Amino acid sequence: MTPVLLADITVFVLSVLVGFEVISKVPATLHTPLMSGANAIHGVVVVGVMIVAASIDTTVGYLLLFVAAAFAAANVVGGYVVTDRMLEMFRR
C-alpha cells in the first residue's frame, strides 16, 4: 500500500465520520431541505465523470465510469425531485 493511497483512504474515512456526525445533528424539519440541496450539488460529480471520461481507455474503466455517471445522475435528479416536493408544500 503506497503512502498516497493510505492518505486517500484516511481522508475518505475521516470525511465519512465527520459527515455522519454532522448529518445526525440536523433536526428532522431541516433534513429534507439539506439533503435536497446536497443532492443537487452532486452535479459537480457529473462534471468530474465527464473529465475522467477523457482519460479512460480500459473496459473496467468504462464500466466504473458508467456506474459513477448513473449514480451521480440519479442523485442529481433525486435532489431536484425532493426539492420540488418540498416546494409543493408551500403552493396553494
C-alpha positions, 0 to 999 in steps of 0.5 A: 500500500503506497503512502498516497493511497493510505492518505486517500483512504484516511481522508475518505474515512475521516470525511465519512465520520465527520459527515455522519456526525454532522448529518445526525445533528440536523433536526428532522424539519431541516433534513429534507431541505439539506439533503435536497440541496446536497443532492443537487450539488452532486452535479459537480460529480457529473462534471468530474465523470465527464473529465475522467471520461477523457482519460479512460481507455480500459473496459473496467474503466468504462464500466466504473465510469458508467456506474459513477455517471448513473449514480451521480445522475440519479442523485442529481435528479433525486435532489431536484425531485425532493426539492420540488416536493418540498416546494409543493408544500408551500403552493396553494 
